[in-house]
Amino acid sequence: MHLAMELAKTAPIHLCGSPEALLRLDNKSQNLDVGQSISSNAFSSTHNLMDQMEKWIQRNPGGIVLHAAAVGDYAAPPEAGKIASGQEQVLIELHPTPKILDRLRNWSQQLFVVSFKAAAPHTTPAQLETIALSQLTRTHSDLVFANVIGNIEHGICIHDGKRARWYEDRPDALTHLLHLIRTECSASDH
């Protein structure tokens, strides 16, 4: 949310977030001069977020997308009725949800895309760099902000496809990410 508030100081932004995340942002931004620069919509599911993002991108094909939402990779199909209580065991079949990040470039080639990757615990720095580059290549992101679950405040890698930049702590990484976004977008007129 820190990144969103910093970006809102220089350009209007639109956030799609969980109701809880948007509430935290609203509480933090009340004391900052960013109220008019931030608009937002809550999303309720992976499909709902995907629909909102596609519509926004269609209206803003040259926009900047920071895709940091940790949406579900799997979901249960809708149940026609109530599941009866009192059963000893209920088996739920999960199906993969769409990978929103993989669809962004289908909606617009002009986007500037920053994606975020949280790697599994115990991922080494060399592995994290490879994971970040792999995500960048698969999704056609412009930048990937990667860290390791269980240690998200330290050892952050930002990859741009040419090189990996390493940051010891998250605030420093976010500051540099903001600088990279501003630099890249001003150079390409985003």
Secondary structure, DSSP 8 states (H G I E B T S, - for coil): -HHHHHHHTTS-EEEEE-HHHHHHHHHHHTTTTTGGGEEEEE--SHHHHHHHHHHHHHH-TT-EEEE-----SEE----SS---TT-S------EE---GGGGHHHH-SS-EEEEEEEE-TT--HHHHHHHHHHHHHHHT-SEEEEEETT-TTEEEEEE-SS-EEEEEEHHHHHHHHHHHHHHHHHHTT-
